């Protein structure tokens, strides 16, 4: 898996609505948290709503990258309250972006700075890492009364 300091590939993927989105246009708007996931992954299902809270902070955009088709991903977004943009890295295209990033488990998350360099990378669910992102993004991912596990492997 790509780590801190690696350069992000320039890529183009389709949105759930069929439009094309490029990494270049994403990064023109500022840093991005890329969330690679599969709709059937229980840890991804647990992580998505917390990322939606982070997205509300607005200082770093959250971009989902689904390894499923558009219909399954749209259903996932509705079921788990995902309001951030989601792109499709489908199996029929042999997962080109997931393969470039070296994804072997999901969820895998990367913060890509505006210059295209990865500043944060981790896989699985990490409460500590999500809290650190929350501080940077000015949006706490967890509510005080929530019982959140420290880590869940993907």
Secondary structure, DSSP 8 states (H G I E B T S, - for coil): ---TT-B----EEEETTS-EEEHHHHHHTS-EEEEEE-TT-HHHHHHHHHHHHHHTT-SSEEEEEESS-HHHHHHHHHHTT--SEEEE--GGGT-HHHHHHT--SSSEEEEE-TTSBEEEEEESEEHHHHHHHHHHHT--SS-TT----SEE--
